[in-house]
Amino acid sequence: MSSTTGLLSAAWSNGAERVQANFRDGDISGKGNAFGTWIDASLAQGRFLQNAGVFRIDPDVTWGNTADHQ
């Protein structure tokens, strides 16, 4: 099994506000590229912390050294 993966991450913070974007692209054993992206955000207001996030992950994305069981 061989794999190639790239991860790009960028964050912005301004006191109580924070946003982070992540992009992941890679392939495993010649199956072609699988792409994933997710964005997380948080806002602190007094005693309250609000978090939100969205994501899109292609089928067959392989994380770390997970094995291919097909």
C-alpha positions, 0 to 999 in steps of 0.5 A, a space after each residue: 500500500 502506498 499513499 500521498 497526502 497533502 494538508 493545508 490549514 489556515 486560521 484567522 483570530 481576532 480576540 473573541 472570534 476565530 475561523 480555521 479552514 482545512 484542505 486535504 488531498 491525497 490518494 492511496 494505492 493508485 485509487 485516485 485523489 480524494 479531497 476533503 475540506 472543513 471550516 470551523 469557527 467560534 465566537 466568545 461572548 461573555 460566558 458563552 462560546 458558540 462553535 460552528 463548522 461545515 465540511 465536505 469529504 469525498 468518498 474513499 478519503 483515507 485518514 492516517 494509516 487506515 487500511 483499505 478493506 475492500 
